[in-house]
Amino acid sequence: MLTRRLRAVLPPLLLALGGLAFVPKLIANWNVPLLPAWWKAVAVICLVLCMVQPAVMVWAILHFSGQAFARRLGETEREMSEFGP
């Protein structure tokens, strides 16, 4: 099914692209001398969540839309079998 293939390809791709965008920001944030260490930890956690969020959202959308599509397909097949030739 298309959603299974996309679910296997898109989230890792989005994680890689998010890493390219956010890893330099993570390093720059950690090297700021004026922030206390606990604020740095909070900022790093927030940046990591921003980096991971698109991949998780795309995975969830593909997973649940694939389930809904499979359920509707099964219902249609049952109705067609009841209708008869």
Helices and strands as residue ranges (DSSP letters): H 2-30, H 37-83
